[in-house]
Amino acid sequence: MKYSSELLLKICSTLETGTQEKDAGPLCGISERTYFYWKNKYSEFKSKTELSILKHKQKLIHYINLGAGKDPKIALEILKIRWPHEWNPTFNISFIDPEAELKKTLDILKGVEPKNEL
């Protein structure tokens, strides 16, 4: 199938329903590989598909905002799954010396005064 504005419109409509990018191409008659090739090759394709994804995201956020009297938990869960970097915070904890940190923690629990290190 060749790139066309009609096919782009079909792909964008599919993305606006919440379909993942990797699935939008095959659902519209092109391979996943072709979808991402076109996204890299054609700036119009990239900008319009990204806008379609944002429109779906906006719909979900709207459902959450309607929350008065309704339960937006389903939309919130979809947001967490679809955009985990924005909606599902993670915490990274690292220690310079994990064994030393563990010893300090155990000492504190035992009531031993921690040593001041300079």
MOPAC internal coordinates of N, CA, C and O (Angstrom, degrees):
PM7 1SCF
backbone

  N    0.0000 0     0.00 0     0.00 0    0    0    0
  C    1.4537 1     0.00 0     0.00 0    1    0    0
  C    1.5268 1   108.45 1     0.00 0    2    1    0
  O    1.2310 1   121.03 1   -40.08 1    3    2    1
  N    1.3140 1   115.63 1   139.92 1    3    2    1
  C    1.4559 1   121.04 1  -178.42 1    5    3    2
  C    1.5144 1   110.68 1   -94.40 1    6    5    3
  O    1.2310 1   121.71 1   -27.29 1    7    6    5
  N    1.3272 1   114.33 1   152.71 1    7    6    5
  C    1.4600 1   121.27 1   176.59 1    9    7    6
  C    1.5207 1   109.30 1   -63.29 1   10    9    7
  O    1.2310 1   121.08 1   -48.31 1   11   10    9
  N    1.3403 1   115.54 1   131.69 1   11   10    9
  C    1.4637 1   119.83 1   177.04 1   13   11   10
  C    1.5260 1   108.71 1  -151.72 1   14   13   11
  O    1.2310 1   121.37 1   -18.84 1   15   14   13
  N    1.3257 1   114.98 1   161.16 1   15   14   13
  C    1.4671 1   118.73 1   179.20 1   17   15   14
  C    1.5283 1   110.78 1   -67.54 1   18   17   15
  O    1.2310 1   120.35 1   149.62 1   19   18   17
  N    1.3441 1   116.93 1   -30.38 1   19   18   17
  C    1.4676 1   120.15 1   177.82 1   21   19   18
  C    1.5258 1   110.85 1   -66.15 1   22   21   19
  O    1.2310 1   120.93 1   137.25 1   23   22   21
  N    1.3256 1   115.82 1   -42.75 1   23   22   21
  C    1.4634 1   119.81 1   179.09 1   25   23   22
  C    1.5235 1   110.20 1   -67.80 1   26   25   23
  O    1.2310 1   120.03 1   140.58 1   27   26   25
  N    1.3102 1   117.54 1   -39.42 1   27   26   25
  C    1.4635 1   121.11 1   177.37 1   29   27   26
  C    1.5278 1   110.11 1   -60.03 1   30   29   27
  O    1.2310 1   120.13 1   137.57 1   31   30   29
  N    1.3184 1   117.36 1   -42.43 1   31   30   29
  C    1.4605 1   121.35 1   178.58 1   33   31   30
  C    1.5335 1   110.81 1   -62.10 1   34   33   31
  O    1.2310 1   120.49 1   137.88 1   35   34   33
  N    1.3295 1   116.67 1   -42.12 1   35   34   33
  C    1.4709 1   121.43 1   178.58 1   37   35   34
  C    1.5290 1   110.60 1   -63.27 1   38   37   35
  O    1.2310 1   120.38 1   136.73 1   39   38   37
  N    1.3308 1   116.87 1   -43.27 1   39   38   37
  C    1.4658 1   121.50 1   179.25 1   41   39   38
  C    1.5229 1   109.77 1   -64.21 1   42   41   39
  O    1.2310 1   120.26 1   136.27 1   43   42   41
  N    1.3153 1   117.11 1   -43.73 1   43   42   41
  C    1.4730 1   120.87 1   179.94 1   45   43   42
  C    1.5236 1   111.07 1   -62.88 1   46   45   43
  O    1.2310 1   120.36 1   138.46 1   47   46   45
  N    1.3265 1   116.92 1   -41.54 1   47   46   45
  C    1.4622 1   120.55 1   177.60 1   49   47   46
  C    1.5268 1   110.50 1   -61.88 1   50   49   47
  O    1.2310 1   120.59 1   140.86 1   51   50   49
  N    1.3160 1   116.47 1   -39.14 1   51   50   49
  C    1.4613 1   121.14 1   178.66 1   53   51   50
  C    1.5263 1   110.59 1   -65.41 1   54   53   51
  O    1.2310 1   120.67 1   137.08 1   55   54   53
  N    1.3315 1   116.31 1   -42.92 1   55   54   53
  C    1.4667 1   120.25 1   179.40 1   57   55   54
  C    1.5287 1   111.46 1   -65.13 1   58   57   55
  O    1.2310 1   119.93 1   146.37 1   59   58   57
  N    1.3044 1   117.74 1   -33.63 1   59   58   57
  C    1.4663 1   121.31 1  -179.49 1   61   59   58
  C    1.5218 1   112.64 1   -68.27 1   62   61   59
  O    1.2310 1   120.44 1   164.96 1   63   62   61
  N    1.3370 1   116.77 1   -15.04 1   63   62   61
  C    1.4702 1   119.68 1   175.48 1   65   63   62
  C    1.5264 1   111.83 1   -83.93 1   66   65   63
  O    1.2310 1   120.56 1   171.87 1   67   66   65
  N    1.3328 1   116.53 1    -8.13 1   67   66   65
  C    1.4571 1   120.19 1  -179.21 1   69   67   66
  C    1.5137 1   113.69 1   104.26 1   70   69   67
  O    1.2310 1   120.32 1  -176.01 1   71   70   69
  N    1.3123 1   116.99 1     3.99 1   71   70   69
  C    1.4606 1   121.24 1   178.44 1   73   71   70
  C    1.5224 1   109.71 1   -65.01 1   74   73   71
  O    1.2310 1   120.55 1   -41.91 1   75   74   73
  N    1.3149 1   116.54 1   138.09 1   75   74   73
  C    1.4656 1   121.93 1   177.95 1   77   75   74
  C    1.5228 1   109.68 1   -66.23 1   78   77   75
  O    1.2310 1   120.80 1   -30.02 1   79   78   77
  N    1.3213 1   116.08 1   149.98 1   79   78   77
  C    1.4713 1   120.42 1   179.77 1   81   79   78
  C    1.5209 1   111.69 1   -56.55 1   82   81   79
  O    1.2310 1   120.38 1   138.07 1   83   82   81
  N    1.3187 1   116.88 1   -41.93 1   83   82   81
  C    1.4689 1   120.40 1  -176.70 1   85   83   82
  C    1.5272 1   111.93 1   -63.27 1   86   85   83
  O    1.2310 1   120.55 1   158.08 1   87   86   85
  N    1.3373 1   116.55 1   -21.92 1   87   86   85
  C    1.4577 1   121.09 1  -179.31 1   89   87   86
  C    1.5278 1   112.90 1   -98.67 1   90   89   87
  O    1.2310 1   120.15 1   157.81 1   91   90   89
  N    1.3175 1   117.32 1   -22.19 1   91   90   89
  C    1.4663 1   120.88 1  -175.50 1   93   91   90
  C    1.5250 1   111.80 1   -62.05 1   94   93   91
  O    1.2310 1   120.31 1   136.00 1   95   94   93
  N    1.3246 1   117.00 1   -44.00 1   95   94   93
  C    1.4653 1   119.97 1   179.88 1   97   95   94
  C    1.5182 1   112.02 1   -58.65 1   98   97   95
  O    1.2310 1   119.91 1   121.91 1   99   98   97
  N    1.3395 1   117.77 1   -58.09 1   99   98   97
  C    1.4633 1   119.23 1  -179.78 1  101   99   98
  C    1.5331 1   113.55 1   -58.02 1  102  101   99
  O    1.2310 1   119.60 1   144.76 1  103  102  101
  N    1.3243 1   118.37 1   -35.24 1  103  102  101
  C    1.4652 1   120.33 1   177.88 1  105  103  102
  C    1.5226 1   112.14 1   -67.59 1  106  105  103
  O    1.2310 1   120.82 1   158.30 1  107  106  105
  N    1.3240 1   116.04 1   -21.70 1  107  106  105
  C    1.4736 1   120.60 1  -178.81 1  109  107  106
  C    1.5229 1   112.75 1  -106.06 1  110  109  107
  O    1.2310 1   120.14 1  -172.03 1  111  110  109
  N    1.3217 1   117.33 1     7.97 1  111  110  109
  C    1.4639 1   120.18 1   173.45 1  113  111  110
  C    1.5122 1   116.86 1    98.71 1  114  113  111
  O    1.2310 1   119.71 1  -171.04 1  115  114  113
  N    1.3426 1   118.15 1     8.96 1  115  114  113
  C    1.4708 1   120.43 1   175.17 1  117  115  114
  C    1.5258 1   108.10 1  -125.14 1  118  117  115
  O    1.2310 1   120.74 1   -17.76 1  119  118  117
  N    1.3052 1   116.18 1   162.24 1  119  118  117
  C    1.4610 1   119.53 1  -179.92 1  121  119  118
  C    1.5292 1   110.60 1   -76.98 1  122  121  119
  O    1.2310 1   121.44 1   -18.85 1  123  122  121
  N    1.3087 1   114.84 1   161.15 1  123  122  121
  C    1.4733 1   120.19 1   175.07 1  125  123  122
  C    1.5247 1   109.47 1   -58.78 1  126  125  123
  O    1.2310 1   120.82 1   139.14 1  127  126  125
  N    1.3161 1   116.05 1   -40.86 1  127  126  125
  C    1.4647 1   121.07 1  -179.95 1  129  127  126
  C    1.5346 1   111.18 1   -61.00 1  130  129  127
  O    1.2310 1   120.81 1   136.17 1  131  130  129
  N    1.3197 1   116.07 1   -43.83 1  131  130  129
  C    1.4678 1   120.12 1   178.80 1  133  131  130
  C    1.5202 1   110.57 1   -63.96 1  134  133  131
  O    1.2310 1   120.64 1   138.21 1  135  134  133
  N    1.3284 1   116.38 1   -41.79 1  135  134  133
  C    1.4717 1   120.26 1   178.12 1  137  135  134
  C    1.5322 1   110.38 1   -53.09 1  138  137  135
  O    1.2310 1   120.64 1   127.95 1  139  138  137
  N    1.3372 1   116.38 1   -52.05 1  139  138  137
  C    1.4679 1   119.63 1  -176.60 1  141  139  138
  C    1.5350 1   111.71 1   -72.91 1  142  141  139
  O    1.2310 1   119.96 1   151.52 1  143  142  141
  N    1.3123 1   117.68 1   -28.48 1  143  142  141
  C    1.4644 1   120.26 1   174.05 1  145  143  142
  C    1.5272 1   109.52 1   -63.73 1  146  145  143
  O    1.2310 1   120.50 1   132.07 1  147  146  145
  N    1.3206 1   116.65 1   -47.93 1  147  146  145
  C    1.4663 1   120.71 1   178.87 1  149  147  146
  C    1.5217 1   110.84 1   -63.23 1  150  149  147
  O    1.2310 1   120.66 1   142.96 1  151  150  149
  N    1.3118 1   116.35 1   -37.04 1  151  150  149
  C    1.4702 1   119.76 1   179.87 1  153  151  150
  C    1.5351 1   110.18 1   -62.23 1  154  153  151
  O    1.2310 1   120.49 1   142.94 1  155  154  153
  N    1.3104 1   116.67 1   -37.06 1  155  154  153
  C    1.4683 1   120.56 1   178.41 1  157  155  154
  C    1.5301 1   112.37 1   -79.55 1  158  157  155
  O    1.2310 1   120.01 1   150.99 1  159  158  157
  N    1.3193 1   117.58 1   -29.01 1  159  158  157
  C    1.4665 1   121.32 1  -174.42 1  161  159  158
  C    1.5296 1   113.14 1   -87.29 1  162  161  159
  O    1.2310 1   120.36 1   139.71 1  163  162  161
  N    1.3302 1   116.92 1   -40.29 1  163  162  161
  C    1.4579 1   120.75 1  -173.21 1  165  163  162
  C    1.5270 1   110.55 1  -110.08 1  166  165  163
  O    1.2310 1   120.74 1   -63.61 1  167  166  165
  N    1.3179 1   116.19 1   116.39 1  167  166  165
  C    1.4732 1   119.69 1  -178.50 1  169  167  166
  C    1.5290 1   111.48 1   -64.21 1  170  169  167
  O    1.2310 1   120.32 1   144.59 1  171  170  169
  N    1.3378 1   117.00 1   -35.41 1  171  170  169
  C    1.4697 1   120.34 1   177.80 1  173  171  170
  C    1.5295 1   110.52 1   -62.72 1  174  173  171
  O    1.2310 1   120.56 1   137.72 1  175  174  173
  N    1.3199 1   116.54 1   -42.28 1  175  174  173
  C    1.4660 1   121.26 1   179.32 1  177  175  174
  C    1.5231 1   109.75 1   -61.47 1  178  177  175
  O    1.2310 1   121.17 1   132.96 1  179  178  177
  N    1.3241 1   115.36 1   -47.04 1  179  178  177
  C    1.4618 1   120.15 1  -179.39 1  181  179  178
  C    1.5300 1   111.32 1   -61.47 1  182  181  179
  O    1.2310 1   120.07 1   130.02 1  183  182  181
  N    1.3124 1   117.48 1   -49.98 1  183  182  181
  C    1.4646 1   120.05 1  -175.77 1  185  183  182
  C    1.5316 1   111.75 1   -65.84 1  186  185  183
  O    1.2310 1   120.11 1   139.72 1  187  186  185
  N    1.3258 1   117.39 1   -40.28 1  187  186  185
  C    1.4712 1   119.52 1  -178.34 1  189  187  186
  C    1.5216 1   112.51 1   -72.98 1  190  189  187
  O    1.2310 1   119.79 1   143.31 1  191  190  189
  N    1.3325 1   118.00 1   -36.69 1  191  190  189
  C    1.4663 1   118.55 1   177.98 1  193  191  190
  C    1.5212 1   110.57 1   -70.01 1  194  193  191
  O    1.2310 1   120.04 1   141.49 1  195  194  193
  N    1.3265 1   117.52 1   -38.51 1  195  194  193
  C    1.4642 1   120.04 1   177.60 1  197  195  194
  C    1.5286 1   110.97 1   -65.33 1  198  197  195
  O    1.2310 1   120.26 1   143.00 1  199  198  197
  N    1.3183 1   117.11 1   -37.00 1  199  198  197
  C    1.4630 1   120.63 1   176.69 1  201  199  198
  C    1.5314 1   110.57 1   -65.18 1  202  201  199
  O    1.2310 1   120.31 1   140.92 1  203  202  201
  N    1.3209 1   117.02 1   -39.08 1  203  202  201
  C    1.4669 1   120.62 1   178.52 1  205  203  202
  C    1.5232 1   111.60 1   -63.89 1  206  205  203
  O    1.2310 1   120.45 1   140.81 1  207  206  205
  N    1.3142 1   116.74 1   -39.19 1  207  206  205
  C    1.4669 1   120.82 1   177.19 1  209  207  206
  C    1.5268 1   109.47 1   -64.74 1  210  209  207
  O    1.2310 1   120.48 1   138.28 1  211  210  209
  N    1.3203 1   116.69 1   -41.72 1  211  210  209
  C    1.4676 1   120.25 1   178.06 1  213  211  210
  C    1.5269 1   112.00 1   -64.80 1  214  213  211
  O    1.2310 1   120.18 1   145.22 1  215  214  213
  N    1.3231 1   117.26 1   -34.78 1  215  214  213
  C    1.4644 1   120.02 1   177.42 1  217  215  214
  C    1.5287 1   110.78 1   -63.41 1  218  217  215
  O    1.2310 1   120.63 1   139.09 1  219  218  217
  N    1.3289 1   116.40 1   -40.91 1  219  218  217
  C    1.4666 1   119.31 1   177.25 1  221  219  218
  C    1.5323 1   110.25 1   -65.11 1  222  221  219
  O    1.2310 1   121.07 1   136.72 1  223  222  221
  N    1.3026 1   115.55 1   -43.28 1  223  222  221
  C    1.4682 1   119.96 1   178.35 1  225  223  222
  C    1.5307 1   109.84 1   -59.76 1  226  225  223
  O    1.2310 1   120.55 1   138.49 1  227  226  225
  N    1.3158 1   116.55 1   -41.51 1  227  226  225
  C    1.4612 1   120.88 1   179.23 1  229  227  226
  C    1.5262 1   110.85 1   -61.79 1  230  229  227
  O    1.2310 1   120.22 1   140.86 1  231  230  229
  N    1.3379 1   117.18 1   -39.14 1  231  230  229
  C    1.4674 1   120.34 1   177.37 1  233  231  230
  C    1.5238 1   111.12 1   -60.60 1  234  233  231
  O    1.2310 1   120.59 1   135.62 1  235  234  233
  N    1.3181 1   116.48 1   -44.38 1  235  234  233
  C    1.4593 1   120.05 1  -179.73 1  237  235  234
  C    1.5231 1   111.34 1   -64.33 1  238  237  235
  O    1.2310 1   120.79 1   137.88 1  239  238  237
  N    1.3173 1   116.10 1   -42.12 1  239  238  237
  C    1.4659 1   119.67 1   177.87 1  241  239  238
  C    1.5328 1   109.73 1   -63.22 1  242  241  239
  O    1.2310 1   120.33 1   142.34 1  243  242  241
  N    1.3181 1   116.97 1   -37.66 1  243  242  241
  C    1.4658 1   121.00 1   177.31 1  245  243  242
  C    1.5348 1   110.25 1   -60.39 1  246  245  243
  O    1.2310 1   120.12 1   137.54 1  247  246  245
  N    1.3344 1   117.37 1   -42.46 1  247  246  245
  C    1.4715 1   120.60 1   178.87 1  249  247  246
  C    1.5257 1   110.92 1   -60.62 1  250  249  247
  O    1.2310 1   120.65 1   140.05 1  251  250  249
  N    1.3173 1   116.36 1   -39.95 1  251  250  249
  C    1.4631 1   119.49 1   178.24 1  253  251  250
  C    1.5260 1   109.91 1   -64.31 1  254  253  251
  O    1.2310 1   121.15 1   136.95 1  255  254  253
  N    1.3267 1   115.40 1   -43.05 1  255  254  253
  C    1.4642 1   119.90 1  -178.41 1  257  255  254
  C    1.5232 1   112.74 1   -67.39 1  258  257  255
  O    1.2310 1   120.12 1   156.47 1  259  258  257
  N    1.3070 1   117.38 1   -23.53 1  259  258  257
  C    1.4573 1   120.43 1   176.01 1  261  259  258
  C    1.5307 1   111.81 1   -74.46 1  262  261  259
  O    1.2310 1   121.13 1   175.38 1  263  262  261
  N    1.3162 1   115.45 1    -4.62 1  263  262  261
  C    1.4471 1   124.41 1  -171.64 1  265  263  262
  C    1.5097 1   118.86 1   -36.95 1  266  265  263
  O    1.2310 1   118.80 1   155.52 1  267  266  265
  N    1.3092 1   119.89 1   -24.48 1  267  266  265
  C    1.4627 1   120.97 1  -178.96 1  269  267  266
  C    1.5231 1   109.27 1   -59.19 1  270  269  267
  O    1.2310 1   121.08 1   -65.92 1  271  270  269
  N    1.3108 1   115.54 1   114.08 1  271  270  269
  C    1.4560 1   120.61 1   178.29 1  273  271  270
  C    1.5153 1   114.49 1    82.45 1  274  273  271
  O    1.2310 1   120.36 1   176.43 1  275  274  273
  N    1.3205 1   116.92 1    -3.57 1  275  274  273
  C    1.4647 1   120.37 1   179.39 1  277  275  274
  C    1.5158 1   108.91 1  -126.70 1  278  277  275
  O    1.2310 1   120.80 1   -11.68 1  279  278  277
  N    1.3092 1   116.07 1   168.32 1  279  278  277
  C    1.4584 1   121.32 1   179.46 1  281  279  278
  C    1.5253 1   109.91 1  -108.12 1  282  281  279
  O    1.2310 1   119.76 1   -76.87 1  283  282  281
  N    1.3409 1   118.06 1   103.13 1  283  282  281
  C    1.4645 1   120.53 1  -177.68 1  285  283  282
  C    1.5344 1   113.48 1   -85.16 1  286  285  283
  O    1.2310 1   119.88 1  -163.94 1  287  286  285
  N    1.3167 1   117.84 1    16.06 1  287  286  285
  C    1.4691 1   120.06 1  -175.15 1  289  287  286
  C    1.5260 1   112.82 1   -60.87 1  290  289  287
  O    1.2310 1   120.58 1   143.85 1  291  290  289
  N    1.3190 1   116.49 1   -36.15 1  291  290  289
  C    1.4700 1   118.77 1  -179.07 1  293  291  290
  C    1.5260 1   110.17 1   -64.54 1  294  293  291
  O    1.2310 1   120.08 1   132.51 1  295  294  293
  N    1.3216 1   117.45 1   -47.49 1  295  294  293
  C    1.4692 1   120.17 1   179.00 1  297  295  294
  C    1.5174 1   110.64 1   -62.28 1  298  297  295
  O    1.2310 1   120.18 1   140.08 1  299  298  297
  N    1.3413 1   117.26 1   -39.92 1  299  298  297
  C    1.4556 1   120.80 1   179.21 1  301  299  298
  C    1.5264 1   110.90 1   -63.27 1  302  301  299
  O    1.2310 1   120.03 1   138.65 1  303  302  301
  N    1.3116 1   117.55 1   -41.35 1  303  302  301
  C    1.4625 1   120.39 1   177.85 1  305  303  302
  C    1.5301 1   111.38 1   -64.19 1  306  305  303
  O    1.2310 1   120.37 1   141.29 1  307  306  305
  N    1.3305 1   116.90 1   -38.71 1  307  306  305
  C    1.4683 1   120.09 1   177.19 1  309  307  306
  C    1.5288 1   109.76 1   -63.38 1  310  309  307
  O    1.2310 1   120.34 1   137.36 1  311  310  309
  N    1.3299 1   116.96 1   -42.64 1  311  310  309
  C    1.4665 1   120.32 1   177.95 1  313  311  310
  C    1.5208 1   110.94 1   -60.73 1  314  313  311
  O    1.2310 1   120.11 1   138.10 1  315  314  313
  N    1.3401 1   117.40 1   -41.90 1  315  314  313
  C    1.4687 1   120.96 1   179.87 1  317  315  314
  C    1.5265 1   111.38 1   -62.80 1  318  317  315
  O    1.2310 1   120.88 1   141.57 1  319  318  317
  N    1.3161 1   115.92 1   -38.43 1  319  318  317
  C    1.4633 1   119.93 1  -178.79 1  321  319  318
  C    1.5243 1   110.60 1   -76.88 1  322  321  319
  O    1.2310 1   120.52 1   136.92 1  323  322  321
  N    1.3233 1   116.60 1   -43.08 1  323  322  321
  C    1.4619 1   120.77 1  -174.77 1  325  323  322
  C    1.5171 1   112.84 1   -75.29 1  326  325  323
  O    1.2310 1   119.96 1   141.94 1  327  326  325
  N    1.3286 1   117.68 1   -38.06 1  327  326  325
  C    1.4583 1   122.61 1  -178.96 1  329  327  326
  C    1.5253 1   109.39 1  -129.19 1  330  329  327
  O    1.2310 1   119.87 1  -112.95 1  331  330  329
  N    1.3353 1   117.85 1    67.05 1  331  330  329
  C    1.4656 1   119.95 1  -174.85 1  333  331  330
  C    1.5230 1   113.64 1   -62.57 1  334  333  331
  O    1.2310 1   119.87 1   149.08 1  335  334  333
  N    1.3309 1   117.85 1   -30.92 1  335  334  333
  C    1.4709 1   119.87 1  -179.84 1  337  335  334
  C    1.5170 1   111.94 1   -66.95 1  338  337  335
  O    1.2310 1   119.78 1   158.73 1  339  338  337
  N    1.3319 1   118.02 1   -21.27 1  339  338  337
  C    1.4629 1   121.13 1   179.14 1  341  339  338
  C    1.5230 1   112.88 1  -102.41 1  342  341  339
  O    1.2310 1   120.27 1   147.81 1  343  342  341
  N    1.3309 1   117.09 1   -32.19 1  343  342  341
  C    1.4607 1   120.65 1  -169.75 1  345  343  342
  C    1.5150 1   114.57 1  -115.58 1  346  345  343
  O    1.2310 1   119.27 1   177.41 1  347  346  345
  N    1.3015 1   119.01 1    -2.59 1  347  346  345
  C    1.4546 1   121.92 1  -179.62 1  349  347  346
  C    1.5234 1   107.79 1  -135.14 1  350  349  347
  O    1.2310 1   120.57 1   -98.48 1  351  350  349
  N    1.3301 1   116.52 1    81.52 1  351  350  349
  C    1.4673 1   119.26 1  -173.82 1  353  351  350
  C    1.5239 1   112.34 1   -61.65 1  354  353  351
  O    1.2310 1   121.79 1   -35.72 1  355  354  353
  N    1.3135 1   114.17 1   144.28 1  355  354  353
  C    1.4580 1   121.00 1   175.24 1  357  355  354
  C    1.5194 1   108.33 1  -121.43 1  358  357  355
  O    1.2310 1   121.48 1   -24.41 1  359  358  357
  N    1.2923 1   114.77 1   155.59 1  359  358  357
  C    1.4526 1   120.16 1  -179.86 1  361  359  358
  C    1.5200 1   108.37 1  -122.98 1  362  361  359
  O    1.2310 1   121.31 1   -50.15 1  363  362  361
  N    1.3180 1   115.10 1   129.85 1  363  362  361
  C    1.4525 1   120.34 1   177.26 1  365  363  362
  C    1.5225 1   108.52 1  -108.60 1  366  365  363
  O    1.2310 1   121.25 1   -57.54 1  367  366  365
  N    1.3111 1   115.21 1   122.46 1  367  366  365
  C    1.4548 1   120.41 1   178.54 1  369  367  366
  C    1.5274 1   106.95 1  -117.71 1  370  369  367
  O    1.2310 1   121.05 1   -51.65 1  371  370  369
  N    1.3047 1   115.61 1   128.35 1  371  370  369
  C    1.4600 1   118.49 1   177.06 1  373  371  370
  C    1.5214 1   108.27 1  -137.25 1  374  373  371
  O    1.2310 1   121.50 1   -29.27 1  375  374  373
  N    1.3036 1   114.74 1   150.73 1  375  374  373
  C    1.4576 1   121.95 1   179.63 1  377  375  374
  C    1.5185 1   108.22 1  -119.60 1  378  377  375
  O    1.2310 1   121.43 1   -33.49 1  379  378  377
  N    1.3214 1   114.87 1   146.51 1  379  378  377
  C    1.4612 1   119.21 1   177.02 1  381  379  378
  C    1.5221 1   109.17 1   -66.07 1  382  381  379
  O    1.2310 1   120.91 1   135.64 1  383  382  381
  N    1.3219 1   115.87 1   -44.36 1  383  382  381
  C    1.4695 1   121.77 1   179.24 1  385  383  382
  C    1.5242 1   107.67 1  -135.42 1  386  385  383
  O    1.2310 1   119.98 1   -84.62 1  387  386  385
  N    1.3280 1   117.63 1    95.38 1  387  386  385
  C    1.4574 1   120.05 1  -175.54 1  389  387  386
  C    1.5321 1   114.05 1   -57.37 1  390  389  387
  O    1.2310 1   120.04 1   142.55 1  391  390  389
  N    1.3191 1   117.53 1   -37.45 1  391  390  389
  C    1.4707 1   119.90 1  -179.93 1  393  391  390
  C    1.5278 1   110.96 1   -65.57 1  394  393  391
  O    1.2310 1   120.31 1   138.47 1  395  394  393
  N    1.3276 1   117.02 1   -41.53 1  395  394  393
  C    1.4611 1   120.73 1   178.96 1  397  395  394
  C    1.5233 1   110.37 1   -66.29 1  398  397  395
  O    1.2310 1   120.08 1   139.54 1  399  398  397
  N    1.3293 1   117.46 1   -40.46 1  399  398  397
  C    1.4633 1   121.24 1   178.14 1  401  399  398
  C    1.5224 1   110.42 1   -63.37 1  402  401  399
  O    1.2310 1   120.37 1   138.70 1  403  402  401
  N    1.3169 1   116.89 1   -41.30 1  403  402  401
  C    1.4612 1   120.76 1   178.61 1  405  403  402
  C    1.5252 1   110.38 1   -63.55 1  406  405  403
  O    1.2310 1   120.44 1   137.49 1  407  406  405
  N    1.3313 1   116.77 1   -42.51 1  407  406  405
  C    1.4693 1   120.78 1   178.51 1  409  407  406
  C    1.5292 1   110.68 1   -61.77 1  410  409  407
  O    1.2310 1   120.36 1   135.92 1  411  410  409
  N    1.3435 1   116.91 1   -44.08 1  411  410  409
  C    1.4672 1   120.61 1   178.06 1  413  411  410
  C    1.5247 1   110.92 1   -59.68 1  414  413  411
  O    1.2310 1   121.01 1   135.45 1  415  414  413
  N    1.3159 1   115.68 1   -44.55 1  415  414  413
  C    1.4649 1   120.18 1   179.99 1  417  415  414
  C    1.5159 1   111.12 1   -62.22 1  418  417  415
  O    1.2310 1   120.43 1   135.83 1  419  418  417
  N    1.3297 1   116.78 1   -44.17 1  419  418  417
  C    1.4663 1   120.39 1   179.01 1  421  419  418
  C    1.5249 1   111.03 1   -64.54 1  422  421  419
  O    1.2310 1   120.37 1   140.16 1  423  422  421
  N    1.3290 1   116.90 1   -39.84 1  423  422  421
  C    1.4628 1   120.50 1   177.68 1  425  423  422
  C    1.5243 1   111.25 1   -61.79 1  426  425  423
  O    1.2310 1   120.66 1   137.16 1  427  426  425
  N    1.3166 1   116.34 1   -42.84 1  427  426  425
  C    1.4651 1   120.52 1   178.80 1  429  427  426
  C    1.5235 1   110.09 1   -62.10 1  430  429  427
  O    1.2310 1   120.83 1   137.07 1  431  430  429
  N    1.3272 1   116.03 1   -42.93 1  431  430  429
  C    1.4672 1   119.85 1   179.37 1  433  431  430
  C    1.5287 1   111.70 1   -64.74 1  434  433  431
  O    1.2310 1   120.45 1   148.02 1  435  434  433
  N    1.3327 1   116.74 1   -31.98 1  435  434  433
  C    1.4647 1   121.56 1   178.89 1  437  435  434
  C    1.5314 1   111.46 1   -80.60 1  438  437  435
  O    1.2310 1   120.69 1   169.29 1  439  438  437
  N    1.3331 1   116.29 1   -10.71 1  439  438  437
  C    1.4572 1   119.92 1  -178.30 1  441  439  438
  C    1.5096 1   114.47 1    88.00 1  442  441  439
  O    1.2310 1   120.00 1  -166.18 1  443  442  441
  N    1.3188 1   117.60 1    13.82 1  443  442  441
  C    1.4687 1   122.24 1   177.97 1  445  443  442
  C    1.5082 1   108.82 1   -83.22 1  446  445  443
  O    1.2310 1   120.60 1   -46.19 1  447  446  445
  N    1.3380 1   116.46 1   133.81 1  447  446  445
  C    1.4732 1   120.60 1   179.09 1  449  447  446
  C    1.5260 1   110.01 1   -65.98 1  450  449  447
  O    1.2310 1   119.96 1   -49.43 1  451  450  449
  N    1.3374 1   117.67 1   130.57 1  451  450  449
  C    1.4661 1   119.37 1   178.36 1  453  451  450
  C    1.5281 1   110.71 1   -69.01 1  454  453  451
  O    1.2310 1   121.88 1   -33.98 1  455  454  453
  N    1.3373 1   114.01 1   146.02 1  455  454  453
  C    1.4681 1   119.85 1   178.74 1  457  455  454
  C    1.5243 1   109.00 1   -80.31 1  458  457  455
  O    1.2310 1   120.71 1   -39.93 1  459  458  457
  N    1.3125 1   116.24 1   140.07 1  459  458  457
  C    1.4752 1   120.42 1   175.50 1  461  459  458
  C    1.5153 1   107.88 1   -83.21 1  462  461  459
  O    1.2310 1   121.70 1   -59.43 1  463  462  461
  N    1.3274 1   114.35 1   120.57 1  463  462  461
  C    1.4679 1   119.16 1   178.52 1  465  463  462
  C    1.5215 1   109.14 1  -104.48 1  466  465  463
  O    1.2310 1   120.61 1   -46.43 1  467  466  465
  N    1.3090 1   116.43 1   133.57 1  467  466  465
  C    1.4632 1   120.95 1   179.58 1  469  467  466
  C    1.4927 1   110.88 1  -109.07 1  470  469  467
  O    1.2310 1   120.10 1   180.00 1  471  470  469

